[in-house]
């Protein structure tokens, strides 16, 4: 596996990945927000390759005070779920954050379909918003327990 910083040349691959996760994991209209996110220059976003194929992507952002990081748009192509790519990329992002920022809280939001995945890495649910992303797709706000090491 190989991780690289996102570049514009990966835009179409990343769009294909988000579409492969609609509608179960991503609400249909969310791809528009994702496209706008990819066009931003002020982001830490990564792509993961298995050999030569781009199979996953994900990033994070940090607040100005550098006290809180939020994971953003972590996606694995639907045909590559449950093969370890999401775990690998999550670990990569968590290590990036921990290595660059001292004593920072790490947050994320996800759905009822994937919150269990993040619990395995030490995240705990802080709030659930029924239909938070849209009808039938609940939003789970989660935070990483500070005592964990990666």
N, C-alpha and C positions, 0 to 999 in steps of 0.2 A: 504494500500500500504506500501511496505517496500523497502528501498534502502540499498544496501550493496556495499562495495568495490568489484570490479571485482577480481575474482580468476580464475586460470587456469581451474578449474573444470567447469566453465561456458562457455568455449571456443565454444563447439558445439552448445549451445543454442544461443550464439551471432551470430555464422555463419548462423544458421537457420533464425535469425531475418534479417540479411542483405539480404539473398537470397529471403526472402518474399517481399522485396522492389525493386527487380530487375525486369524489366528494367525501370519502370516509375520514381522512385526516385533515383536510384543508377545505374550508368553505369555498364554494365556487368563485365568489367575488374577490377573495383574498389574493388571487394571483395578480390583480392590478396593483395592490399595495406592494407586493413582492417585486414586481417589475420596477416600480419607482424606487424601492430600496436598492436594487441592483445598480441603478443609475447614479446613486449618491457616491461621492468621492470620499466622504468622511466615515468609513466603516472598516472594521476588521472582519473580513469575510474570507473563507477558505473553501477550496474544492478538494475532494478526495478521489484519487484514481485507484482502480484495481488494474494493474498492468497499464493499459492504454485507455481505458474507458473511465469517464467521469461518472461516478456512481452516487456521490453524496456531496452536500455543501452545508455550510453553517458558519455562523459568526457570533460576534458579541459587540456590545457597546458599553462604554463606561461614562458615568456622570462626571460633571466638571470637577467636583470635589474629589473624585477618584475614590469614593467610598462604596460605590455600588456598581456592579457589572450586571448586564442582562444578556443572556444568550438570545440569539436572534436567528430565525429562519433555518433551523437545523432540519435538513431534509435528506432522505435516502430514496433513491429511485424505487418505485413500487416493485419492480422485478428483482430487487436486491435486498429486500427486507429480511431480517433474521439471519444475516450472514456476517455480522460483526462490524459492519461499516459504521453504523450509528454509534456504537460503543467506542470505536477507535476515534472517530471524529469528535465525539463529546470529550473524551479524555484529552485529546490534543488541545481543544479549546480551553478546557479547565486548566491545563498546565500552562498554556500561554498567559492566561489571566493571572494565575498564582505567581508566575515568574516575573511578570511586569508590574504587578500591583501588590503591595503589602497590606495584609489585613483588610481585604475587601469582601463585601457580601456579594454572593452570586445568586441572581434570580432568573426565573424563566416563567413563561406561560405556555401551557400546552392543553390538550384536550383529554377527555375521559378515555380515549383510546390509547394514549401513550404515557400518561402520568406514572404508571407502574414501572415503565422503563427507567424513568428518572429517579424513582425511589430506590432502585438498586444501586445508584451512585451516591446516595446520601441526601437527596433532595426530599423535602417534606412539604406537604400541601398546606398552604396558609389560608387560601380562600378558594371557593368554588362559585362560579357565576353561571347559573343555568342558562343555556342558549347564549353564552357570552360571545361566541363567534358567529352565531346565526342559529336558526331553528334546528334543534337536534345535535348541536355541537357545543358542548359546555367548555368553559374556560377554567383551567386549574392554574392558579398562581402558586408558585413553589419557590423555596429558598434552600440553598445548600447549607447544611450544618457546618459551621466554621471549623470544627475540630478535625475534619477529615483531611487527609493528605493524599496528593496524587503524584 
